[in-house]
Amino acid sequence: MIEPFKNKAVSRLKKARGQIDGVIKMIEGNKYCIDILTQVLALQGAIREVGPLILESHLYTCGGENLGSKNQKKKEKFIKEIIRVSSLSGR
């Protein structure tokens, strides 16, 4: 991955790791379920932000090379790869 995407992704994942630790403590401490769920939803949002950073970095680092290639199979493979991971994000 390239900067600044790498720094942003690592920062967000470290934040998410801290949130996971917090949620575990909340569960172990028998905190109010809605409060736990609120933190889980915030955690999901933090993790969801990382995917687009990785994809954007990938497009900058590999997109030009693959899409600019004279090798049609290489182009098609790259495009299918992007479509596949994009469809996973809709789940």
Long-range contacts (C-beta under 8 A, 24 or more apart in sequence): 1-54, 1-57, 1-58, 1-61, 2-57, 2-60, 2-61, 5-53, 5-54, 5-56, 5-57, 5-60, 6-57, 8-53, 9-50, 9-53, 9-54, 9-57, 12-46, 12-47, 12-49, 12-50, 12-53, 13-47, 13-50, 15-46, 16-43, 16-46, 16-47, 16-50, 19-43, 19-46, 51-89, 55-82, 55-85, 55-86
